Amino acid sequence: MKSRISRRNFLLGSSAVVAAGAMQGIPGTPLSPPLNLMKSAFGQGNIAMPDTMIRMNSNENPWGPSRAALRAINAAVEEANLYTYFLSGEISELIGSQQNIAPEHISVGAGSSEILKLGGLLASMNEGSIVVPDPTFEDLPRYAGANGSEVIRVPVNDNLETDLEAMASAVRRDTKLIYICNPNNPIPSIVEKNALRDFVLEMSRDRMVFVDEAYHEFVDDPEYGTMMGLVRDGHQNIIVARTASKIHGLAGLRVGFGFSHPDLAAEINRRMTGTVNIIGMRAALASYRDMEHSNFVLRKNKEALDITQGYFREAGIRHINSAANFTFVETGHDIDEVQARFMEHNIRVGRPFPPYRNWMRLSMAKPDEMRYFVQTYEKLYG
């Protein structure tokens, strides 16, 4: 697994101090934006504070739904009196055709969170344990723990990457499920595709393995690979989750997908607690047919990351090079203090993720808003 931590000998905002003229003395890298871009992104102090709060705390899509999805939402309001059963087959057919997988493998839930919780429920139906990285996205482990599973948390390694060897060592005879979020969250690092594939195949012989791919569409690293092929090939005990919340901007409408062996998918579907609302279903159908909007979001997300992580690189601030729509940065200050100070400037940043109390998860907003963030960071901690 490749290290994704930006390494420098000094840290801005921690015990080290960056001299006023140090910026020009830092050598560029192939990934560093040009210095003139960096000067325009920070150091000018001329971007006015916005009138409303900028949300950089929940990994949301700042661009919202596509125009096609918005049209579908407006039209679907007139169908609010209808149940959505008649659309389940249509959306499963659409997603299945795009993923080259039979609809019998697909579960449609109220966001991928419902699929995650059902995975946790299945694991906790018999007494036992689940194994998860630490930190990671908490919906599945939290739900499994609330239903009686013992949650074994395996710390990420020194590079803040999911440690597959340590996770394998943590597996016990009573372990019912292993959960991996790839890219991880709050740390937007990936697991190398071949190592992950071998791990999933080995571990799924005796227990479920749940791979959460909520940020799949954002990844352009050749070391990354989806585990969808394992489901497509008919392997049992493997669940892959995707969501319409991120790249499609439908977080508030709650549409997500699980992919698993038809027998496991049928069990997941039997235990669903509800259905997706018709507005969400119509919006997802329109959005998954509209690749132009997704490509636009990807371009803008990359631009926002270039501005933000370019500043961190040039200033020598330790961070995780993102494979998603957020980054993870070491501030050198307790995150509660950091949150409060940014709130004064109408920026809402990520909550604490113990044990990384000095680290901040930062969701990408629009590029101009990220320039304002950089300016504010420089003002507060430069």
GUSEMAR-825770 format. One line per field, with one value per residue (C-alpha): residue number from 1; residue in one letter; x, y, z. Coordinates in steps of 0.05 Angstrom, whole numbers, plus 5000, padded with zeros to 4 digits. Example, Ala and Ser with C-alpha at 12.3 -4.5 7.8 and 13.67 -1.06 7.14 Angstrom:
2
resi = [1,2];
resn = [A,S];
u = [5246,5273];
v = [4910,4979];
w = [5156,5143];
This chain:
382
resi = [1,2,3,4,5,6,7,8,9,10,11,12,13,14,15,16,17,18,19,20,21,22,23,24,25,26,27,28,29,30,31,32,33,34,35,36,37,38,39,40,41,42,43,44,45,46,47,48,49,50,51,52,53,54,55,56,57,58,59,60,61,62,63,64,65,66,67,68,69,70,71,72,73,74,75,76,77,78,79,80,81,82,83,84,85,86,87,88,89,90,91,92,93,94,95,96,97,98,99,100,101,102,103,104,105,106,107,108,109,110,111,112,113,114,115,116,117,118,119,120,121,122,123,124,125,126,127,128,129,130,131,132,133,134,135,136,137,138,139,140,141,142,143,144,145,146,147,148,149,150,151,152,153,154,155,156,157,158,159,160,161,162,163,164,165,166,167,168,169,170,171,172,173,174,175,176,177,178,179,180,181,182,183,184,185,186,187,188,189,190,191,192,193,194,195,196,197,198,199,200,201,202,203,204,205,206,207,208,209,210,211,212,213,214,215,216,217,218,219,220,221,222,223,224,225,226,227,228,229,230,231,232,233,234,235,236,237,238,239,240,241,242,243,244,245,246,247,248,249,250,251,252,253,254,255,256,257,258,259,260,261,262,263,264,265,266,267,268,269,270,271,272,273,274,275,276,277,278,279,280,281,282,283,284,285,286,287,288,289,290,291,292,293,294,295,296,297,298,299,300,301,302,303,304,305,306,307,308,309,310,311,312,313,314,315,316,317,318,319,320,321,322,323,324,325,326,327,328,329,330,331,332,333,334,335,336,337,338,339,340,341,342,343,344,345,346,347,348,349,350,351,352,353,354,355,356,357,358,359,360,361,362,363,364,365,366,367,368,369,370,371,372,373,374,375,376,377,378,379,380,381,382];
resn = [M,K,S,R,I,S,R,R,N,F,L,L,G,S,S,A,V,V,A,A,G,A,M,Q,G,I,P,G,T,P,L,S,P,P,L,N,L,M,K,S,A,F,G,Q,G,N,I,A,M,P,D,T,M,I,R,M,N,S,N,E,N,P,W,G,P,S,R,A,A,L,R,A,I,N,A,A,V,E,E,A,N,L,Y,T,Y,F,L,S,G,E,I,S,E,L,I,G,S,Q,Q,N,I,A,P,E,H,I,S,V,G,A,G,S,S,E,I,L,K,L,G,G,L,L,A,S,M,N,E,G,S,I,V,V,P,D,P,T,F,E,D,L,P,R,Y,A,G,A,N,G,S,E,V,I,R,V,P,V,N,D,N,L,E,T,D,L,E,A,M,A,S,A,V,R,R,D,T,K,L,I,Y,I,C,N,P,N,N,P,I,P,S,I,V,E,K,N,A,L,R,D,F,V,L,E,M,S,R,D,R,M,V,F,V,D,E,A,Y,H,E,F,V,D,D,P,E,Y,G,T,M,M,G,L,V,R,D,G,H,Q,N,I,I,V,A,R,T,A,S,K,I,H,G,L,A,G,L,R,V,G,F,G,F,S,H,P,D,L,A,A,E,I,N,R,R,M,T,G,T,V,N,I,I,G,M,R,A,A,L,A,S,Y,R,D,M,E,H,S,N,F,V,L,R,K,N,K,E,A,L,D,I,T,Q,G,Y,F,R,E,A,G,I,R,H,I,N,S,A,A,N,F,T,F,V,E,T,G,H,D,I,D,E,V,Q,A,R,F,M,E,H,N,I,R,V,G,R,P,F,P,P,Y,R,N,W,M,R,L,S,M,A,K,P,D,E,M,R,Y,F,V,Q,T,Y,E,K,L,Y,G];
u = [5000,5027,5038,4994,5020,5052,5119,5159,5206,5162,5088,5047,5000,5037,5100,5141,5140,5141,5184,5152,5197,5197,5142,5185,5240,5199,5215,5156,5133,5097,5033,5042,5001,5042,5064,5022,4961,4980,4989,4920,4892,4921,4962,4921,4870,4819,4762,4703,4670,4607,4539,4520,4557,4599,4591,4658,4640,4596,4628,4568,4567,4567,4538,4475,4434,4440,4391,4361,4352,4320,4270,4254,4245,4196,4156,4157,4122,4057,4070,4076,4012,4044,4086,4153,4149,4138,4205,4248,4257,4273,4328,4358,4359,4392,4446,4456,4468,4518,4556,4548,4515,4447,4392,4386,4452,4425,4391,4363,4362,4348,4420,4478,4470,4411,4453,4509,4461,4431,4502,4512,4446,4461,4528,4498,4440,4487,4532,4601,4648,4661,4729,4735,4792,4799,4779,4728,4656,4614,4545,4558,4600,4555,4492,4524,4549,4480,4452,4500,4563,4630,4666,4741,4774,4842,4883,4907,4981,5033,5015,4942,4924,4879,4924,4901,4952,4931,4858,4870,4906,4847,4797,4772,4734,4670,4681,4620,4638,4697,4683,4728,4711,4752,4769,4766,4730,4751,4819,4813,4866,4856,4876,4918,4872,4909,4922,4849,4823,4866,4844,4770,4773,4810,4768,4701,4710,4684,4649,4619,4664,4631,4667,4638,4653,4615,4670,4685,4670,4721,4781,4830,4889,4912,4926,4852,4803,4730,4711,4648,4681,4682,4607,4597,4637,4589,4631,4589,4595,4615,4575,4595,4558,4551,4511,4476,4492,4562,4577,4503,4487,4425,4445,4379,4337,4370,4385,4438,4455,4482,4514,4521,4508,4434,4422,4452,4417,4350,4363,4382,4319,4275,4302,4293,4256,4226,4229,4261,4214,4190,4225,4291,4279,4261,4320,4368,4341,4353,4420,4451,4433,4467,4543,4556,4538,4581,4640,4630,4630,4694,4729,4707,4726,4796,4802,4781,4830,4887,4874,4869,4921,4967,4968,4981,5039,5071,5062,5089,5025,5018,4956,4929,4929,4855,4823,4754,4718,4751,4819,4848,4898,4939,4926,4968,4909,4850,4795,4742,4782,4793,4719,4701,4751,4728,4656,4672,4689,4626,4662,4638,4693,4693,4679,4730,4753,4789,4845,4865,4844,4891,4868,4812,4769,4755,4702,4712,4665,4666,4735,4723,4699,4763,4804,4767,4783,4857,4857,4824,4871,4930,4900,4885,4945,4997];
v = [5000,5067,5122,5182,5228,5293,5293,5355,5372,5427,5433,5495,5506,5460,5469,5491,5562,5578,5638,5693,5681,5605,5597,5617,5571,5506,5467,5450,5379,5350,5353,5424,5479,5535,5588,5641,5598,5591,5666,5676,5623,5652,5708,5764,5770,5801,5750,5775,5731,5700,5717,5645,5585,5544,5469,5434,5383,5328,5307,5333,5351,5428,5429,5392,5348,5351,5391,5326,5303,5369,5363,5292,5316,5370,5320,5268,5314,5298,5224,5233,5192,5130,5075,5061,4985,4994,5031,4980,4937,4996,5024,4955,4943,5011,5003,4930,4948,5002,4954,4894,4855,4820,4856,4796,4819,4888,4915,4986,5022,5089,5112,5064,5074,5027,4974,4985,4977,4914,4886,4902,4871,4806,4803,4814,4764,4711,4729,4746,4802,4847,4876,4947,4997,5054,5107,5092,5108,5090,5071,4997,4986,5031,4994,4925,4945,4970,4902,4861,4851,4863,4914,4901,4965,4959,5023,5048,5042,5097,5122,5127,5071,5011,4956,4891,4848,4875,4866,4794,4782,4812,4763,4712,4647,4685,4742,4748,4808,4850,4921,4962,5032,5044,5100,5105,5160,5205,5187,5189,5137,5074,5001,4974,4934,4868,4866,4882,4830,4775,4797,4797,4729,4698,4729,4716,4641,4639,4706,4766,4820,4888,4937,5007,5044,5108,5150,5102,5152,5203,5157,5163,5126,5065,5029,5030,4976,4963,4896,4893,4841,4791,4799,4795,4730,4698,4698,4692,4729,4794,4859,4922,4987,5049,5112,5168,5216,5237,5245,5251,5302,5266,5259,5288,5240,5176,5127,5074,5006,4940,4888,4816,4743,4734,4692,4745,4801,4765,4762,4835,4853,4812,4851,4921,4966,5012,5036,5093,5152,5165,5232,5201,5143,5187,5233,5175,5146,5213,5226,5158,5171,5239,5228,5300,5326,5273,5292,5365,5349,5309,5367,5417,5371,5363,5438,5447,5394,5426,5493,5464,5409,5452,5502,5448,5420,5488,5507,5441,5420,5345,5317,5257,5263,5253,5198,5226,5293,5310,5312,5300,5351,5357,5426,5421,5445,5411,5403,5433,5498,5494,5485,5545,5591,5573,5582,5654,5660,5624,5559,5493,5441,5368,5341,5305,5236,5206,5191,5243,5304,5350,5329,5360,5326,5378,5369,5402,5460,5500,5524,5597,5575,5534,5596,5631,5572,5576,5651,5639,5583,5627,5682,5637,5591,5621];
w = [5000,4979,5030,5019,5073,5052,5089,5106,5162,5189,5204,5198,5256,5304,5343,5283,5255,5181,5165,5124,5064,5067,5015,4957,4981,4979,4916,4871,4856,4797,4838,4864,4831,4801,4850,4817,4829,4901,4909,4881,4928,4992,5019,4987,5043,4996,4995,5035,5087,5057,5086,5098,5129,5081,5096,5094,5146,5117,5050,5012,4939,4938,4867,4884,4837,4761,4721,4696,4768,4787,4730,4752,4824,4802,4761,4816,4865,4827,4840,4915,4925,4894,4925,4892,4882,4808,4802,4839,4777,4733,4777,4789,4713,4701,4755,4735,4662,4682,4728,4683,4739,4742,4780,4826,4858,4875,4937,4936,5003,5034,5023,5029,5104,5103,5067,5118,5176,5147,5140,5214,5232,5195,5230,5299,5293,5323,5380,5356,5334,5275,5255,5229,5216,5265,5249,5195,5177,5236,5210,5205,5268,5310,5288,5297,5366,5386,5366,5407,5365,5396,5353,5346,5323,5288,5286,5218,5207,5214,5144,5166,5118,5131,5158,5126,5162,5230,5212,5192,5258,5296,5266,5316,5310,5327,5277,5233,5189,5167,5145,5099,5073,5010,5003,5078,5116,5152,5122,5046,5032,4991,4998,4940,4894,4891,4966,4979,4930,4961,5031,5013,4980,5039,5093,5059,5062,5133,5144,5109,5082,5071,5025,5027,4962,4975,4943,4885,4830,4856,4853,4795,4827,4787,4852,4869,4846,4861,4890,4847,4802,4860,4867,4792,4791,4840,4904,4967,5033,4999,5000,4962,4975,4932,4941,4902,4959,4937,4863,4847,4901,4927,5001,5025,4983,5009,4953,4958,4931,4957,4911,4934,4915,4898,4960,5005,4967,4978,5052,5054,5016,5063,5123,5093,5141,5088,5016,4978,4968,4897,4891,4908,4861,4803,4817,4819,4754,4719,4751,4735,4662,4663,4661,4640,4710,4744,4701,4717,4792,4784,4749,4802,4859,4830,4823,4896,4919,4878,4912,4982,4981,4938,4995,5046,5005,4993,5066,5092,5126,5137,5104,5067,4991,4977,4936,4950,4959,5025,5056,5126,5153,5216,5246,5309,5350,5384,5332,5379,5380,5304,5292,5336,5302,5232,5252,5267,5193,5169,5154,5185,5186,5207,5276,5320,5299,5359,5370,5318,5359,5322,5253,5213,5161,5108,5055,4988,4974,4909,4885,4904,4973,4981,4964,5020,5066,5048,5061,5129,5148,5132,5174,5234,5234,5188];
